[in-house]
Amino acid sequence: MWQAEVRVDLDAIRDNVAILRAGTTAEVMAVVKGDGYGHGMLPSARAALAGGATWLGVATLDEGLALRRGGLSDVPVLAWLHSPGMPLHDGVAAGIDLSAGSPHLVGELVAAARRAERTARVHLKIDTGLARGGATPAEWPVMLEDAAKAQADGDLEVVGVWSHFVAADSPGHETIDRQLAAFADALATAERFGIIPRYRHIANSAATLTRPDAHYDLVRPGIAVYGLSPVEGETFGLRPAMTARARVAQTKRVPAGQGVSYGHTYVTERETTLALVPLGYADGVPRAGSNAGPVQLGGKRRTVAGRVCMDQIVLDVGDDPVVAGDVATLFGPGDDGGPTADDWAAVVGTINYEIVTRFGSSRVPRVYDGTAGEPA
Ligand SMILES: *Cc1c(COP(=O)(O)O)cnc(C)c1O
């Protein structure tokens, strides 16, 4: 018997990746950082591979090493976020592709390659406008020169050149074309240094779904893998993989005028039934969902009554025959008119990415549905 759980539909992940694959001639790198956006990194990775992904993308070296330890020993993996002094040689030894977004990092990768006694597989990152990771236009030729020399010395192999979008989730945003032009320039400059990478990549989910001209050789969808749309108002046929739900722990009749939960920010209008749902902000429910978050219970959509607590929320179910043990769904695929991660994101002022990633917490057991990618 379970009290609260996060269900993850592996077949949905597989099918979402298959949709992405069908829409491109590029290879698909499924991004599984952030513990697979809260869905569990390894099962999500395996399901994505079953759907046709041929690469996996993570932010940190540790995430990449965890994929290797988890038995994904041959799949190309790219890890892109490194602070100075990280044991990059472990990544090189594990055959993990590493990003370099500054000349300094090229130097570190050369040292890592020598220490690992193995050629480092490197993706050079150009900042085309996001002003996050990546070389500035001024650093780019310096980095290319260093990388070309290291490649000639056998320390590095430049496998990729890449960048990341500012606002591909707003189709038509003026930055998109500007970044694509800057990326094309950066590739032309690389060629002048003799660097012609096998993989050129810039597309996240939004660009994968809306800008085929940005696909190049490899696309890097994350959120779409999990069935959530990066573009407001469009689903692209994707199916949300995560459902967060809990069994009502207790119900009680209370009179009109009863204040509910901390601070009594909700007060009952009439005699009513309150239902206590055992999920709170320690589990991922945003506290900003106080008096706002939608929950499906007893076949109807309710709104959290009063404050979200660390471990629980309260729903006012009126005179409906809700009893302890009934299942309350915070979000899921929305099949039965129930709320989705998008609905939660809208009411708390965030993005669907943050809603599902928050539910990756360890207290709530994660249960997998479907068999995609799992050993037979
Ligand atoms: C997270 C991330 C992605 C995936 O982005 P989505 O919007 O989830 O598709 C791709 N590339 C990089 C560099 C990222 O950090």
Ligand as a Chemical Component Dictionary entry (heavy atoms), coordinates in Angstrom:
data_LIG
# 
_chem_comp.id                   LIG 
_chem_comp.type                 NON-POLYMER 
_chem_comp.pdbx_formal_charge   0 
_chem_comp.three_letter_code    LIG 
# 
loop_
_chem_comp_atom.comp_id 
_chem_comp_atom.atom_id 
_chem_comp_atom.alt_atom_id 
_chem_comp_atom.type_symbol 
_chem_comp_atom.charge 
_chem_comp_atom.model_Cartn_x 
_chem_comp_atom.model_Cartn_y 
_chem_comp_atom.model_Cartn_z 
_chem_comp_atom.pdbx_ordinal 
LIG C1 C1 C 0 18.732 21.491 -20.394 1  
LIG C2 C2 C 0 19.405 21.641 -21.677 2  
LIG C3 C3 C 0 18.844 21.135 -22.860 3  
LIG C4 C4 C 0 17.439 20.603 -22.939 4  
LIG O1 O1 O 0 16.560 21.713 -22.923 5  
LIG P1 P1 P 0 14.983 21.509 -23.060 6  
LIG O2 O2 O 0 14.453 22.888 -23.120 7  
LIG O3 O3 O 0 14.554 20.794 -21.825 8  
LIG O4 O4 O 0 14.746 20.723 -24.281 9  
LIG C5 C5 C 0 19.597 21.167 -24.015 10 
LIG N1 N1 N 0 20.837 21.698 -24.002 11 
LIG C6 C6 C 0 21.388 22.231 -22.899 12 
LIG C7 C7 C 0 22.733 22.826 -22.943 13 
LIG C8 C8 C 0 20.689 22.238 -21.702 14 
LIG O5 O5 O 0 21.237 22.790 -20.601 15 
# 
loop_
_chem_comp_bond.comp_id 
_chem_comp_bond.atom_id_1 
_chem_comp_bond.atom_id_2 
_chem_comp_bond.value_order 
_chem_comp_bond.pdbx_ordinal 
LIG C1 C2 SING 1  
LIG C2 C3 SING 2  
LIG C2 C8 DOUB 3  
LIG C3 C4 SING 4  
LIG C3 C5 DOUB 5  
LIG C4 O1 SING 6  
LIG O1 P1 SING 7  
LIG P1 O2 DOUB 8  
LIG P1 O3 SING 9  
LIG P1 O4 SING 10 
LIG C5 N1 SING 11 
LIG N1 C6 DOUB 12 
LIG C6 C7 SING 13 
LIG C6 C8 SING 14 
LIG C8 O5 SING 15 
# 
